[in-house]
Amino acid sequence: MYKRKSFPYYIFVFLAPAVIIYTIFMVYPLLNSLRMSFYTVTDNREVFVGLDNYFKLFTNSNFAPRFFGALKNNFIFFVIHMVVQNSIALVLAALISNESRRGANFYRTIYFMPTVLSVVIIGFIWNLILNPLWGVSKSILEVVNLGFLFKPWLGLPETALPTVALISVWQFIGIPMILFYAALIAIPEELMEAATVDGATAWGVFWRIKFPLIMPTVGIVSILTFVGNFNAFDLIYTIKGANAGPDFSTDIMGTFFYRTFFGQQLQLGDVPMGSTIAAMMFLIILTGVLLYTFVWQRRVQNIEM
Amino acid sequence: MKITSTELTSYKVRRFLAAAILQLILMVYVVIALFPIFMIVMNSFKAKKYIFGSPFALPTPTTFDLIGYETVIERSNFGTFFTNSLIVTLTSLALTLLIGAMAAFALSEYQFKGNTLLALYLSLGIMIPIRLGTVGILKLMVGLNLVNTLTGLILVYIAQSLPMAIFILSSFMRQVPKELKDAARIDGASEYRIFGLVIPLVRPAIGAIGIFTMIPIWNDLWFPLILAPSQKTATVTLGVQQFLGQFVSDWNAVLASLTLAVIPILIIYLIFSKQMIRSITAGALK
């Protein structure tokens, strides 16, 4: 490292703008929101109430059913992403990684395309495609003689949540796909050649050699999915509105937070309770990130050694 | 072991079949990925009767109609929304790149007390979504009188984008050869001058950051909805969301406004996609 005699003011000059903006507009508001979860507001004055807001969230009949409902829906939302999105992404990445350069370039560019579009646009597009009035999806099912399967999936309480989750999968599949692809093409060619010479099938090579080698990426994809899902909001707000209908069946933490913080129709916004929900989301996401960092990454490192 | 010619042929046939099936799977997903977008764009150029009558047919001179686009241009402030989105996205991106590059340069170039800790502090934002601080952000913006201003949005987006930008830029900056910088130092260049020398060398990182910061900002609904919901400051994403809410039953207008919102971002994507994918596959994000 380079050393100078005079005090290195330039280090401060380089760092100050980033540290200041990041601290004022991200860290401070986040801490302030967490603090608000221990307060209540009466007559415009903040009063410290300890953990009362949390007890209210877990036990009050206005909050508890919505909170546990949103939590459960959010877990289902996450599981659908893990199972459907990440396994299809892995298959597509594995297939593309065997393509020629030009072919791979073509497919990955197209597969990533929905990911760059706004969730709002995606929400409306699928709303139209699935709309019984337009009947596009019904006609497609009829082509393969499955027309009888068609239902207004977004409108029924049993199917609304999986449908919204699958729309989200359709949109975001590009991210795990490209990460898996990057990991797969980084595997040295010699490793696979050696195995192929030993008579292993493509299937065997994939599961016994490639998959263990991309374990670190499996971890990254899982934690990105987790954080993204527990922070989701836009798609459900666009398709189903802040009430996440029908009958709260698509309500997840993000929509619950928005409704509570800003209020809806006749109900006024509740800042302390909104903060409490945000704090719970923070705790959930933090737990996921810590588990990933200290349990998963350590285990993967041990295996590699 | 002897291989007969029939065995060889059947092996070749099997190889060919396997390759064909793989191509088929890949093409099926191409259709799945593109079909919904294609349906919207194609039908936006048709008269209402044909949107419903023959949704799968391409527009022909008889079915062609721009009524949807006329409605959107007359009834919505699409121009304003578009300008707002451009201002917010480009300003945030430019400032994130400048401020992020400065911080990344300091973190990767100088060893000082607390370097690692500061790098860790700045990278927290990669994993912890800024939305969780919304209550605090809104309070702060009310206090600073920045509600319903583009400035408020820009400041939040810079804070949101900095962690990832600093992370990517530092990893690129560490690869810049030391000799280059030391040679400049011997020539008496100031540290600011050396920073200026390094910037052009990390240009490939800009593609990745461009995609990873620009697209989430352009597409964001949350902060425009909460911090700047007025008609004057609405971005394309929020504007389209509200416009679509009002015109739900006007299919021509809905399809046209969706198309108008999709096209610019797809063009930007196609320009940047190679650079972006290359920087991901080059391991910049590992």
Contacts between the chains, C-beta under 8 A, distances in Angstrom:
chain1	res1	chain2	res2	distance
A	1	B	110	6.5
A	1	B	111	4.4
A	2	B	109	7.8
A	2	B	110	7.5
A	2	B	181	7.7
A	2	B	182	7.2
A	2	B	185	6.4
A	8	B	110	6.8
A	8	B	112	7.3
A	8	B	191	7.8
A	10	B	106	8.0
A	10	B	190	7.7
A	10	B	191	4.3
A	10	B	192	6.6
A	11	B	106	5.3
A	11	B	110	5.5
A	11	B	112	5.9
A	13	B	102	7.7
A	13	B	192	7.8
A	14	B	102	4.4
A	14	B	103	6.3
A	14	B	105	5.8
A	14	B	106	3.7
A	14	B	195	7.2
A	15	B	102	7.3
A	15	B	103	5.4
A	15	B	106	4.9
A	15	B	107	7.7
A	15	B	118	7.2
A	17	B	99	4.5
A	17	B	102	6.5
A	17	B	103	7.6
A	18	B	99	4.9
A	18	B	100	6.4
A	18	B	102	6.7
A	18	B	103	3.6
A	18	B	122	6.8
A	18	B	162	5.5
A	18	B	166	6.6
A	19	B	103	7.2
A	19	B	118	7.4
A	19	B	122	7.4
A	21	B	99	6.8
A	21	B	155	6.7
A	21	B	158	5.5
A	21	B	159	5.4
A	21	B	162	6.9
A	22	B	122	6.3
A	22	B	125	6.8
A	22	B	159	5.3
A	22	B	162	5.2
A	22	B	163	7.3
A	24	B	140	7.5
A	24	B	159	7.6
A	25	B	137	6.9
A	25	B	140	7.3
A	25	B	155	5.2
A	25	B	156	5.5
A	25	B	158	7.4
A	25	B	159	3.7
A	26	B	125	5.7
A	26	B	130	5.3
A	26	B	133	6.5
A	26	B	159	4.1
A	26	B	160	7.0
A	27	B	124	7.8
A	28	B	136	6.8
A	28	B	140	7.3
A	29	B	133	3.8
A	29	B	134	7.7
A	29	B	135	7.5
A	29	B	136	2.9
A	29	B	137	4.3
A	29	B	139	7.3
A	29	B	140	5.6
A	30	B	128	7.2
A	30	B	130	7.6
A	30	B	132	6.1
A	30	B	133	3.5
A	30	B	136	6.2
A	31	B	133	7.9
A	31	B	136	7.3
A	32	B	133	7.4
A	32	B	135	7.4
A	32	B	136	3.6
A	32	B	139	6.7
A	32	B	140	7.6
A	33	B	132	6.8
A	33	B	133	5.0
A	33	B	134	7.0
A	33	B	135	4.1
A	33	B	136	4.2
A	36	B	135	5.8
A	36	B	136	7.4
A	91	B	25	7.9
A	92	B	26	7.4
A	92	B	29	6.1
A	95	B	22	5.6
A	95	B	25	6.4
A	95	B	26	5.7
A	96	B	26	7.2
A	98	B	22	7.4
A	99	B	26	7.8
A	105	B	274	7.5
A	105	B	277	7.9
A	107	B	26	5.6
A	107	B	29	7.9
A	107	B	30	7.0
A	108	B	277	6.2
A	109	B	270	7.6
A	109	B	273	5.2
A	109	B	277	7.4
A	110	B	30	5.4
A	110	B	33	5.6
A	110	B	34	6.5
A	111	B	29	6.6
A	111	B	30	7.8
A	111	B	33	5.7
A	112	B	269	7.9
A	112	B	273	7.0
A	112	B	277	7.4
A	113	B	33	6.2
A	113	B	34	7.2
A	113	B	37	7.5
A	113	B	266	7.0
A	113	B	269	6.8
A	114	B	33	5.8
A	114	B	37	7.3
A	116	B	211	7.5
A	116	B	215	5.2
A	116	B	219	7.9
A	116	B	265	5.9
A	116	B	266	7.4
A	116	B	268	8.0
A	116	B	269	4.5
A	117	B	37	7.5
A	117	B	219	7.2
A	117	B	262	6.1
A	117	B	265	6.1
A	117	B	266	7.6
A	118	B	218	7.2
A	118	B	219	3.7
A	118	B	221	7.4
A	118	B	236	7.9
A	118	B	237	4.9
A	118	B	240	7.8
A	118	B	261	6.6
A	118	B	265	7.2
A	119	B	219	6.5
A	119	B	221	6.7
A	120	B	219	7.5
A	120	B	221	5.4
A	120	B	237	5.3
A	120	B	240	6.1
A	120	B	241	4.8
A	120	B	261	7.9
A	121	B	237	8.0
A	121	B	240	7.0
A	121	B	258	5.8
A	121	B	261	5.3
A	121	B	262	5.9
A	124	B	240	8.0
A	124	B	244	5.6
A	124	B	254	7.0
A	124	B	258	5.9
A	125	B	36	5.0
A	125	B	37	6.8
A	125	B	39	8.0
A	125	B	40	5.3
A	125	B	258	6.3
A	126	B	36	6.4
A	128	B	39	8.0
A	128	B	40	6.9
A	128	B	251	8.0
A	128	B	254	7.2
A	128	B	255	7.7
A	129	B	36	5.2
A	129	B	39	6.5
A	133	B	52	7.9
A	134	B	51	7.6
A	134	B	52	6.7
A	134	B	55	6.4
A	134	B	251	7.9
A	135	B	52	7.9
A	135	B	55	7.6
A	136	B	39	6.4
A	136	B	55	5.3
A	136	B	56	7.8
A	139	B	55	7.5
A	139	B	56	7.3
A	170	B	32	7.3
A	170	B	33	7.7
A	170	B	36	7.9
A	178	B	277	6.5
A	178	B	280	5.7
A	178	B	281	7.8
A	179	B	280	7.3
A	179	B	285	7.8
A	181	B	281	7.1
A	182	B	280	5.4
A	182	B	281	4.3
A	182	B	283	7.2
A	182	B	285	7.9
A	182	B	286	8.0
A	185	B	281	6.4
A	186	B	281	7.8
A	186	B	283	7.0
A	216	B	286	8.0
A	223	B	127	7.7
A	227	B	127	6.1
A	227	B	129	6.7
A	231	B	129	4.3
A	231	B	131	6.0
A	231	B	132	7.5
A	233	B	131	7.5
A	233	B	221	7.8
A	233	B	222	6.1
A	234	B	220	8.0
A	234	B	221	4.6
A	234	B	222	6.7
A	237	B	221	7.0
A	238	B	221	7.3
A	238	B	241	6.4
A	254	B	131	7.7
A	257	B	134	7.9
A	261	B	134	7.0
A	261	B	135	6.4
A	262	B	226	7.6
A	271	B	135	6.1
A	274	B	135	5.6
A	275	B	135	4.8
A	278	B	132	4.9
A	278	B	133	7.5
A	278	B	134	6.7
A	278	B	135	6.2
A	279	B	132	8.0
A	281	B	132	5.7
A	282	B	128	7.2
A	282	B	132	4.8
A	285	B	127	7.5
A	285	B	128	6.6
A	285	B	129	7.1
A	285	B	132	7.4
A	286	B	128	7.2
A	289	B	127	4.8
A	289	B	128	7.6
